[in-house]
Structure formats: structure tokens, C-alpha cells
């Protein structure tokens, strides 16, 4: 597998990281999937030469997919985040894990 370096402005990088987190993936994985689609011809119509229209179709399908995921509640929400104190409260985490084990064991 090859590594590549891509430079983007700070705002683009920040939005990409946020979107990747919402999709429970990484920016690298998003770029990898985009490049796979590009190399598979999903983003270009080589015979017709209508590359821009195909790219716009791909982006439209991607936007539709993200909208569907948003509608179904797939991804991360800021309300799901724990505070720093909650994150490091090991006693509460152990108690929650014990409750979950108990719940799963009683099913």
C-alpha cells in the first residue's frame, strides 16, 4: 500500500475531520474511498468525456447518502460526548459496564 500526502486549507481539514467522526471513520478512509471510486470510473465517464457531470452525480449521491444517515441518526452527536470528569470517572464506567453485562446476561 502506498502513502500519499495531500494539502488542504485548515477549514477543509476541520470539516473533513468532523464529517469523518460523524461517520465513525477517518479522513484517510474517506479519501481512500473517494480515490477508489475515481479509479473505478465512478467519477468519470471516459467514453462520453462528461467528467464534470459524473463527478457532480457522485457528489449528489454522496450527499443523499449522508442525508439518509443523518435522518436515521447514524454517526456521532455532540450530545453523546462525555465531559472530562465523566470520561475519567472509572467507578461510574465500571458500574455501567457491570449493568450492561448483567442486562446482556439476563436476555
Residue, then its C-alpha position, 0 to 999 in steps of 0.5 A: x500500500x502506498x502513502x500519499x500526502x495531500x494539502x488542504x486549507x485548515x477549514x477543509x481539514x476541520x470539516x473533513x475531520x468532523x464529517x469523518x467522526x460523524x461517520x465513525x471513520x477517518x479522513x484517510x478512509x474517506x479519501x481512500x474511498x473517494x480515490x477508489x471510486x475515481x479509479x473505478x470510473x465512478x467519477x468519470x465517464x471516459x467514453x462520453x468525456x462528461x467528467x464534470x457531470x459524473x463527478x457532480x452525480x457522485x457528489x449528489x449521491x454522496x450527499x443523499x447518502x449522508x442525508x439518509x444517515x443523518x435522518x436515521x441518526x447514524x454517526x456521532x452527536x455532540x450530545x453523546x460526548x462525555x465531559x472530562x470528569x465523566x470520561x475519567x470517572x472509572x467507578x461510574x464506567x465500571x458500574x455501567x459496564x457491570x449493568x450492561x453485562x448483567x442486562x446482556x446476561x439476563x436476555 
